[in-house]
Structure formats: C-alpha cells, structure tokens
Amino acid sequence: MQRKILTDKDDFFCSNIVDVSSYDELKIANSKGKWARGPWLARDEDKLKVKEETGASIRCFPFEQPQGIKACLMTGDPAEEVAIFAKSY
C-alpha cells in the first residue's frame, strides 16, 4: 500500500514539473498549475518579483543539481543552482 502511494506521488510530481529557462516560461508553467524547475541565482529582489507577479515561490532546491553553469531564468547571469517554483495552496 505504501509503495503504491509513493509511486503515485512520484508519477504525479514528475508529470507536473516543467523545465524552464526564462521568466516567461515560468509564468506560463505556473498559470497551468505546473511546478517550474529552472536555473536560479537566488537574489531576494527577483524572488519577491516572482511571488508578487505569479503567486509562486521557491519550494525547494533539489539535492540532485545539474552539472555546469546555466543562465539564471530571471537575469541571464551565471547560476549554479536549480530551484523549483510553485504556488502554495
């Protein structure tokens, strides 16, 4: 029973997460009720902008981070981390 619940949760999570590389993509994913995963530089003013404009906030920084430097979805500056954004209900 517990294994089935865990499998269902993993399937739901994986099917509802979208990889994004820009703020516009984050807004689109968020408007569809999806979780957005993208490179993040972690600046407070950008985090507040996301929260104010979309209602989404950072849910977590996954333990398994992609290798290499990516461009921050907000600024385009080099970002080493990926964050997951979603609305809190």
Backbone atoms as SQL, in Angstrom:
CREATE TABLE atoms (id INTEGER PRIMARY KEY, chain TEXT, resi INTEGER, resn TEXT, atom TEXT, x REAL, y REAL, z REAL);
INSERT INTO atoms VALUES
  (1, 'A', 1, 'MET', 'N', 0.822, -1.188, 0.000),
  (2, 'A', 1, 'MET', 'CA', 0.000, 0.000, 0.000),
  (3, 'A', 1, 'MET', 'C', 0.872, 1.261, 0.000),
  (4, 'A', 2, 'GLN', 'N', 1.865, 1.305, 0.892),
  (5, 'A', 2, 'GLN', 'CA', 2.736, 2.476, 0.971),
  (6, 'A', 2, 'GLN', 'C', 3.562, 2.640, -0.305),
  (7, 'A', 3, 'ARG', 'N', 4.010, 1.533, -0.862),
  (8, 'A', 3, 'ARG', 'CA', 4.770, 1.589, -2.112),
  (9, 'A', 3, 'ARG', 'C', 3.915, 2.177, -3.231),
  (10, 'A', 4, 'LYS', 'N', 2.654, 1.807, -3.296),
  (11, 'A', 4, 'LYS', 'CA', 1.733, 2.332, -4.305),
  (12, 'A', 4, 'LYS', 'C', 1.540, 3.838, -4.124),
  (13, 'A', 5, 'ILE', 'N', 1.390, 4.287, -2.892),
  (14, 'A', 5, 'ILE', 'CA', 1.227, 5.712, -2.617),
  (15, 'A', 5, 'ILE', 'C', 2.477, 6.470, -3.050),
  (16, 'A', 6, 'LEU', 'N', 3.654, 5.950, -2.737),
  (17, 'A', 6, 'LEU', 'CA', 4.909, 6.594, -3.123),
  (18, 'A', 6, 'LEU', 'C', 5.056, 6.641, -4.639),
  (19, 'A', 7, 'THR', 'N', 4.729, 5.563, -5.307),
  (20, 'A', 7, 'THR', 'CA', 4.806, 5.511, -6.766),
  (21, 'A', 7, 'THR', 'C', 3.840, 6.519, -7.395),
  (22, 'A', 8, 'ASP', 'N', 2.621, 6.575, -6.872),
  (23, 'A', 8, 'ASP', 'CA', 1.637, 7.538, -7.389),
  (24, 'A', 8, 'ASP', 'C', 2.108, 8.964, -7.188),
  (25, 'A', 9, 'LYS', 'N', 2.695, 9.258, -6.028),
  (26, 'A', 9, 'LYS', 'CA', 3.197, 10.591, -5.737),
  (27, 'A', 9, 'LYS', 'C', 4.325, 10.944, -6.686),
  (28, 'A', 10, 'ASP', 'N', 5.259, 10.031, -6.915),
  (29, 'A', 10, 'ASP', 'CA', 6.375, 10.281, -7.834),
  (30, 'A', 10, 'ASP', 'C', 5.875, 10.499, -9.260),
  (31, 'A', 11, 'ASP', 'N', 4.917, 9.691, -9.684),
  (32, 'A', 11, 'ASP', 'CA', 4.354, 9.848, -11.029),
  (33, 'A', 11, 'ASP', 'C', 3.672, 11.205, -11.178),
  (34, 'A', 12, 'PHE', 'N', 2.903, 11.605, -10.169),
  (35, 'A', 12, 'PHE', 'CA', 2.221, 12.900, -10.214),
  (36, 'A', 12, 'PHE', 'C', 3.235, 14.031, -10.258),
  (37, 'A', 13, 'PHE', 'N', 4.251, 13.969, -9.414),
  (38, 'A', 13, 'PHE', 'CA', 5.268, 15.016, -9.360),
  (39, 'A', 13, 'PHE', 'C', 5.985, 15.139, -10.703),
  (40, 'A', 14, 'CYS', 'N', 6.440, 14.022, -11.241),
  (41, 'A', 14, 'CYS', 'CA', 7.198, 14.051, -12.497),
  (42, 'A', 14, 'CYS', 'C', 6.350, 14.539, -13.668),
  (43, 'A', 15, 'SER', 'N', 5.074, 14.242, -13.673),
  (44, 'A', 15, 'SER', 'CA', 4.232, 14.663, -14.785),
  (45, 'A', 15, 'SER', 'C', 3.768, 16.113, -14.648),
  (46, 'A', 16, 'ASN', 'N', 4.013, 16.739, -13.510),
  (47, 'A', 16, 'ASN', 'CA', 3.566, 18.111, -13.290),
  (48, 'A', 16, 'ASN', 'C', 4.700, 19.102, -13.096),
  (49, 'A', 17, 'ILE', 'N', 5.907, 18.719, -13.440),
  (50, 'A', 17, 'ILE', 'CA', 7.047, 19.625, -13.344),
  (51, 'A', 17, 'ILE', 'C', 7.522, 19.964, -14.753),
  (52, 'A', 18, 'VAL', 'N', 7.844, 21.243, -14.955),
  (53, 'A', 18, 'VAL', 'CA', 8.257, 21.724, -16.268),
  (54, 'A', 18, 'VAL', 'C', 9.619, 22.389, -16.126),
  (55, 'A', 19, 'ASP', 'N', 10.562, 22.018, -16.987),
  (56, 'A', 19, 'ASP', 'CA', 11.866, 22.684, -17.000),
  (57, 'A', 19, 'ASP', 'C', 11.727, 23.992, -17.762),
  (58, 'A', 20, 'VAL', 'N', 12.174, 25.073, -17.128),
  (59, 'A', 20, 'VAL', 'CA', 12.074, 26.402, -17.732),
  (60, 'A', 20, 'VAL', 'C', 13.449, 27.045, -17.798),
  (61, 'A', 21, 'SER', 'N', 13.604, 27.970, -18.750),
  (62, 'A', 21, 'SER', 'CA', 14.878, 28.683, -18.862),
  (63, 'A', 21, 'SER', 'C', 14.674, 30.195, -18.886),
  (64, 'A', 22, 'SER', 'N', 13.412, 30.635, -18.744),
  (65, 'A', 22, 'SER', 'CA', 13.146, 32.075, -18.714),
  (66, 'A', 22, 'SER', 'C', 11.978, 32.350, -17.773),
  (67, 'A', 23, 'TYR', 'N', 11.875, 33.606, -17.389),
  (68, 'A', 23, 'TYR', 'CA', 10.781, 34.023, -16.503),
  (69, 'A', 23, 'TYR', 'C', 9.433, 33.862, -17.201),
  (70, 'A', 24, 'ASP', 'N', 9.373, 34.146, -18.495),
  (71, 'A', 24, 'ASP', 'CA', 8.117, 33.965, -19.241),
  (72, 'A', 24, 'ASP', 'C', 7.672, 32.506, -19.216),
  (73, 'A', 25, 'GLU', 'N', 8.613, 31.583, -19.380),
  (74, 'A', 25, 'GLU', 'CA', 8.281, 30.156, -19.312),
  (75, 'A', 25, 'GLU', 'C', 7.798, 29.779, -17.917),
  (76, 'A', 26, 'LEU', 'N', 8.404, 30.354, -16.884),
  (77, 'A', 26, 'LEU', 'CA', 7.971, 30.104, -15.509),
  (78, 'A', 26, 'LEU', 'C', 6.526, 30.558, -15.336),
  (79, 'A', 27, 'LYS', 'N', 6.192, 31.750, -15.841),
  (80, 'A', 27, 'LYS', 'CA', 4.829, 32.268, -15.711),
  (81, 'A', 27, 'LYS', 'C', 3.817, 31.386, -16.436),
  (82, 'A', 28, 'ILE', 'N', 4.195, 30.887, -17.611),
  (83, 'A', 28, 'ILE', 'CA', 3.291, 30.008, -18.365),
  (84, 'A', 28, 'ILE', 'C', 3.062, 28.704, -17.614),
  (85, 'A', 29, 'ALA', 'N', 4.133, 28.096, -17.132),
  (86, 'A', 29, 'ALA', 'CA', 4.013, 26.841, -16.376),
  (87, 'A', 29, 'ALA', 'C', 3.153, 27.061, -15.140),
  (88, 'A', 30, 'ASN', 'N', 3.392, 28.159, -14.448),
  (89, 'A', 30, 'ASN', 'CA', 2.651, 28.472, -13.238),
  (90, 'A', 30, 'ASN', 'C', 1.172, 28.681, -13.540),
  (91, 'A', 31, 'SER', 'N', 0.849, 29.343, -14.638),
  (92, 'A', 31, 'SER', 'CA', -0.550, 29.596, -14.982),
  (93, 'A', 31, 'SER', 'C', -1.296, 28.301, -15.301),
  (94, 'A', 32, 'LYS', 'N', -0.565, 27.256, -15.666),
  (95, 'A', 32, 'LYS', 'CA', -1.167, 25.957, -15.958),
  (96, 'A', 32, 'LYS', 'C', -1.191, 25.045, -14.729),
  (97, 'A', 33, 'GLY', 'N', -0.778, 25.575, -13.574),
  (98, 'A', 33, 'GLY', 'CA', -0.783, 24.780, -12.348),
  (99, 'A', 33, 'GLY', 'C', 0.399, 23.833, -12.219),
  (100, 'A', 34, 'LYS', 'N', 1.407, 24.023, -13.044),
  (101, 'A', 34, 'LYS', 'CA', 2.596, 23.158, -13.018),
  (102, 'A', 34, 'LYS', 'C', 3.654, 23.725, -12.068),
  (103, 'A', 35, 'TRP', 'N', 4.606, 22.902, -11.722),
  (104, 'A', 35, 'TRP', 'CA', 5.786, 23.334, -10.986),
  (105, 'A', 35, 'TRP', 'C', 6.839, 23.683, -12.029),
  (106, 'A', 36, 'ALA', 'N', 7.587, 24.746, -11.794),
  (107, 'A', 36, 'ALA', 'CA', 8.618, 25.177, -12.739),
  (108, 'A', 36, 'ALA', 'C', 9.998, 24.947, -12.126),
  (109, 'A', 37, 'ARG', 'N', 10.861, 24.266, -12.874),
  (110, 'A', 37, 'ARG', 'CA', 12.231, 23.995, -12.413),
  (111, 'A', 37, 'ARG', 'C', 13.181, 24.723, -13.352),
  (112, 'A', 38, 'GLY', 'N', 14.013, 25.601, -12.780),
  (113, 'A', 38, 'GLY', 'CA', 14.918, 26.351, -13.638),
  (114, 'A', 38, 'GLY', 'C', 16.121, 26.905, -12.898),
  (115, 'A', 39, 'PRO', 'N', 17.140, 27.331, -13.641),
  (116, 'A', 39, 'PRO', 'CA', 18.361, 27.886, -13.056),
  (117, 'A', 39, 'PRO', 'C', 18.044, 29.161, -12.269),
  (118, 'A', 40, 'TRP', 'N', 18.676, 29.296, -11.120),
  (119, 'A', 40, 'TRP', 'CA', 18.337, 30.393, -10.225),
  (120, 'A', 40, 'TRP', 'C', 19.581, 30.952, -9.559),
  (121, 'A', 41, 'LEU', 'N', 19.695, 32.277, -9.596),
  (122, 'A', 41, 'LEU', 'CA', 20.817, 32.976, -8.984),
  (123, 'A', 41, 'LEU', 'C', 20.543, 33.325, -7.526),
  (124, 'A', 42, 'ALA', 'N', 19.287, 33.248, -7.110),
  (125, 'A', 42, 'ALA', 'CA', 18.873, 33.423, -5.715),
  (126, 'A', 42, 'ALA', 'C', 19.049, 34.837, -5.189),
  (127, 'A', 43, 'ARG', 'N', 18.587, 35.811, -5.965),
  (128, 'A', 43, 'ARG', 'CA', 18.583, 37.189, -5.482),
  (129, 'A', 43, 'ARG', 'C', 17.215, 37.489, -4.879),
  (130, 'A', 44, 'ASP', 'N', 17.220, 38.145, -3.712),
  (131, 'A', 44, 'ASP', 'CA', 15.976, 38.413, -2.994),
  (132, 'A', 44, 'ASP', 'C', 14.982, 39.231, -3.811),
  (133, 'A', 45, 'GLU', 'N', 15.455, 40.258, -4.526),
  (134, 'A', 45, 'GLU', 'CA', 14.534, 41.100, -5.287),
  (135, 'A', 45, 'GLU', 'C', 13.847, 40.315, -6.410),
  (136, 'A', 46, 'ASP', 'N', 14.547, 39.343, -6.998),
  (137, 'A', 46, 'ASP', 'CA', 13.942, 38.511, -8.040),
  (138, 'A', 46, 'ASP', 'C', 12.922, 37.557, -7.432),
  (139, 'A', 47, 'LYS', 'N', 13.243, 37.026, -6.275),
  (140, 'A', 47, 'LYS', 'CA', 12.330, 36.116, -5.582),
  (141, 'A', 47, 'LYS', 'C', 11.024, 36.850, -5.242),
  (142, 'A', 48, 'LEU', 'N', 11.125, 38.084, -4.785),
  (143, 'A', 48, 'LEU', 'CA', 9.938, 38.874, -4.462),
  (144, 'A', 48, 'LEU', 'C', 9.113, 39.184, -5.715),
  (145, 'A', 49, 'LYS', 'N', 9.784, 39.467, -6.829),
  (146, 'A', 49, 'LYS', 'CA', 9.080, 39.742, -8.083),
  (147, 'A', 49, 'LYS', 'C', 8.267, 38.529, -8.518),
  (148, 'A', 50, 'VAL', 'N', 8.874, 37.345, -8.442),
  (149, 'A', 50, 'VAL', 'CA', 8.158, 36.117, -8.810),
  (150, 'A', 50, 'VAL', 'C', 6.932, 35.958, -7.921),
  (151, 'A', 51, 'LYS', 'N', 7.096, 36.126, -6.631),
  (152, 'A', 51, 'LYS', 'CA', 5.996, 35.960, -5.682),
  (153, 'A', 51, 'LYS', 'C', 4.877, 36.971, -5.952),
  (154, 'A', 52, 'GLU', 'N', 5.234, 38.236, -6.158),
  (155, 'A', 52, 'GLU', 'CA', 4.235, 39.281, -6.375),
  (156, 'A', 52, 'GLU', 'C', 3.488, 39.105, -7.690),
  (157, 'A', 53, 'GLU', 'N', 4.196, 38.721, -8.748),
  (158, 'A', 53, 'GLU', 'CA', 3.576, 38.654, -10.074),
  (159, 'A', 53, 'GLU', 'C', 2.873, 37.337, -10.373),
  (160, 'A', 54, 'THR', 'N', 3.327, 36.247, -9.761),
  (161, 'A', 54, 'THR', 'CA', 2.754, 34.941, -10.100),
  (162, 'A', 54, 'THR', 'C', 2.108, 34.227, -8.925),
  (163, 'A', 55, 'GLY', 'N', 2.454, 34.614, -7.710),
  (164, 'A', 55, 'GLY', 'CA', 1.967, 33.899, -6.539),
  (165, 'A', 55, 'GLY', 'C', 2.802, 32.673, -6.217),
  (166, 'A', 56, 'ALA', 'N', 3.798, 32.396, -7.048),
  (167, 'A', 56, 'ALA', 'CA', 4.664, 31.231, -6.832),
  (168, 'A', 56, 'ALA', 'C', 5.868, 31.623, -5.983),
  (169, 'A', 57, 'SER', 'N', 6.410, 30.636, -5.318),
  (170, 'A', 57, 'SER', 'CA', 7.638, 30.845, -4.550),
  (171, 'A', 57, 'SER', 'C', 8.511, 29.606, -4.680),
  (172, 'A', 58, 'ILE', 'N', 9.716, 29.719, -4.190),
  (173, 'A', 58, 'ILE', 'CA', 10.631, 28.574, -4.251),
  (174, 'A', 58, 'ILE', 'C', 10.135, 27.509, -3.289),
  (175, 'A', 59, 'ARG', 'N', 9.921, 26.333, -3.815),
  (176, 'A', 59, 'ARG', 'CA', 9.507, 25.195, -2.992),
  (177, 'A', 59, 'ARG', 'C', 10.724, 24.444, -2.475),
  (178, 'A', 60, 'CYS', 'N', 11.759, 24.327, -3.325),
  (179, 'A', 60, 'CYS', 'CA', 12.969, 23.634, -2.878),
  (180, 'A', 60, 'CYS', 'C', 14.095, 23.832, -3.886),
  (181, 'A', 61, 'PHE', 'N', 15.290, 23.491, -3.445),
  (182, 'A', 61, 'PHE', 'CA', 16.457, 23.357, -4.306),
  (183, 'A', 61, 'PHE', 'C', 16.768, 21.860, -4.310),
  (184, 'A', 62, 'PRO', 'N', 16.529, 21.169, -5.417),
  (185, 'A', 62, 'PRO', 'CA', 16.724, 19.717, -5.440),
  (186, 'A', 62, 'PRO', 'C', 18.140, 19.313, -5.036),
  (187, 'A', 63, 'PHE', 'N', 18.237, 18.184, -4.349),
  (188, 'A', 63, 'PHE', 'CA', 19.554, 17.662, -3.976),
  (189, 'A', 63, 'PHE', 'C', 20.377, 17.355, -5.221),
  (190, 'A', 64, 'GLU', 'N', 19.737, 16.783, -6.231),
  (191, 'A', 64, 'GLU', 'CA', 20.434, 16.443, -7.469),
  (192, 'A', 64, 'GLU', 'C', 20.398, 17.654, -8.399),
  (193, 'A', 65, 'GLN', 'N', 21.484, 18.382, -8.433),
  (194, 'A', 65, 'GLN', 'CA', 21.603, 19.571, -9.255),
  (195, 'A', 65, 'GLN', 'C', 22.318, 19.222, -10.563),
  (196, 'A', 66, 'PRO', 'N', 21.901, 19.848, -11.677),
  (197, 'A', 66, 'PRO', 'CA', 22.592, 19.597, -12.940),
  (198, 'A', 66, 'PRO', 'C', 24.016, 20.148, -12.882),
  (199, 'A', 67, 'GLN', 'N', 24.891, 19.519, -13.606),
  (200, 'A', 67, 'GLN', 'CA', 26.283, 19.943, -13.640),
  (201, 'A', 67, 'GLN', 'C', 26.442, 21.164, -14.535),
  (202, 'A', 68, 'GLY', 'N', 27.400, 22.008, -14.194),
  (203, 'A', 68, 'GLY', 'CA', 27.725, 23.151, -15.030),
  (204, 'A', 68, 'GLY', 'C', 26.938, 24.393, -14.677),
  (205, 'A', 69, 'ILE', 'N', 27.345, 25.464, -15.282),
  (206, 'A', 69, 'ILE', 'CA', 26.728, 26.765, -15.069),
  (207, 'A', 69, 'ILE', 'C', 25.627, 26.968, -16.112),
  (208, 'A', 70, 'LYS', 'N', 24.479, 27.414, -15.674),
  (209, 'A', 70, 'LYS', 'CA', 23.357, 27.738, -16.547),
  (210, 'A', 70, 'LYS', 'C', 23.070, 29.227, -16.410),
  (211, 'A', 71, 'ALA', 'N', 22.223, 29.769, -17.253),
  (212, 'A', 71, 'ALA', 'CA', 21.825, 31.170, -17.173),
  (213, 'A', 71, 'ALA', 'C', 20.586, 31.285, -16.285),
  (214, 'A', 72, 'CYS', 'N', 20.646, 32.163, -15.290),
  (215, 'A', 72, 'CYS', 'CA', 19.527, 32.397, -14.384),
  (216, 'A', 72, 'CYS', 'C', 18.282, 32.753, -15.194),
  (217, 'A', 73, 'LEU', 'N', 17.164, 32.148, -14.851),
  (218, 'A', 73, 'LEU', 'CA', 15.933, 32.376, -15.597),
  (219, 'A', 73, 'LEU', 'C', 15.423, 33.806, -15.468),
  (220, 'A', 74, 'MET', 'N', 15.855, 34.534, -14.458),
  (221, 'A', 74, 'MET', 'CA', 15.419, 35.923, -14.277),
  (222, 'A', 74, 'MET', 'C', 16.383, 36.927, -14.900),
  (223, 'A', 75, 'THR', 'N', 17.680, 36.724, -14.675),
  (224, 'A', 75, 'THR', 'CA', 18.662, 37.746, -15.027),
  (225, 'A', 75, 'THR', 'C', 19.539, 37.385, -16.214),
  (226, 'A', 76, 'GLY', 'N', 19.665, 36.085, -16.488),
  (227, 'A', 76, 'GLY', 'CA', 20.585, 35.642, -17.531),
  (228, 'A', 76, 'GLY', 'C', 22.013, 35.521, -17.035),
  (229, 'A', 77, 'ASP', 'N', 22.250, 35.927, -15.781),
  (230, 'A', 77, 'ASP', 'CA', 23.582, 35.795, -15.186),
  (231, 'A', 77, 'ASP', 'C', 23.875, 34.328, -14.873),
  (232, 'A', 78, 'PRO', 'N', 25.157, 33.959, -14.745),
  (233, 'A', 78, 'PRO', 'CA', 25.506, 32.569, -14.440),
  (234, 'A', 78, 'PRO', 'C', 24.881, 32.098, -13.126),
  (235, 'A', 79, 'ALA', 'N', 24.264, 30.931, -13.165),
  (236, 'A', 79, 'ALA', 'CA', 23.626, 30.338, -11.984),
  (237, 'A', 79, 'ALA', 'C', 24.069, 28.888, -11.854),
  (238, 'A', 80, 'GLU', 'N', 24.495, 28.516, -10.676),
  (239, 'A', 80, 'GLU', 'CA', 24.943, 27.146, -10.433),
  (240, 'A', 80, 'GLU', 'C', 23.841, 26.257, -9.892),
  (241, 'A', 81, 'GLU', 'N', 22.759, 26.855, -9.367),
  (242, 'A', 81, 'GLU', 'CA', 21.692, 26.080, -8.748),
  (243, 'A', 81, 'GLU', 'C', 20.426, 26.096, -9.600),
  (244, 'A', 82, 'VAL', 'N', 19.621, 25.072, -9.379),
  (245, 'A', 82, 'VAL', 'CA', 18.294, 24.983, -9.969),
  (246, 'A', 82, 'VAL', 'C', 17.299, 24.994, -8.812),
  (247, 'A', 83, 'ALA', 'N', 16.237, 25.783, -8.978),
  (248, 'A', 83, 'ALA', 'CA', 15.185, 25.858, -7.969),
  (249, 'A', 83, 'ALA', 'C', 13.868, 25.395, -8.571),
  (250, 'A', 84, 'ILE', 'N', 12.965, 24.962, -7.717),
  (251, 'A', 84, 'ILE', 'CA', 11.631, 24.576, -8.145),
  (252, 'A', 84, 'ILE', 'C', 10.647, 25.578, -7.565),
  (253, 'A', 85, 'PHE', 'N', 9.834, 26.170, -8.451),
  (254, 'A', 85, 'PHE', 'CA', 8.835, 27.163, -8.076),
  (255, 'A', 85, 'PHE', 'C', 7.438, 26.596, -8.229),
  (256, 'A', 86, 'ALA', 'N', 6.557, 26.961, -7.307),
  (257, 'A', 86, 'ALA', 'CA', 5.149, 26.595, -7.405),
  (258, 'A', 86, 'ALA', 'C', 4.337, 27.468, -6.468),
  (259, 'A', 87, 'LYS', 'N', 3.038, 27.473, -6.704),
  (260, 'A', 87, 'LYS', 'CA', 2.138, 28.167, -5.796),
  (261, 'A', 87, 'LYS', 'C', 1.892, 27.291, -4.575),
  (262, 'A', 88, 'SER', 'N', 1.644, 27.940, -3.470),
  (263, 'A', 88, 'SER', 'CA', 1.276, 27.242, -2.252),
  (264, 'A', 88, 'SER', 'C', -0.235, 27.347, -2.100),
  (265, 'A', 89, 'TYR', 'N', -0.887, 26.205, -1.906),
  (266, 'A', 89, 'TYR', 'CA', -2.345, 26.227, -1.762),
  (267, 'A', 89, 'TYR', 'C', -2.744, 25.884, -0.357);
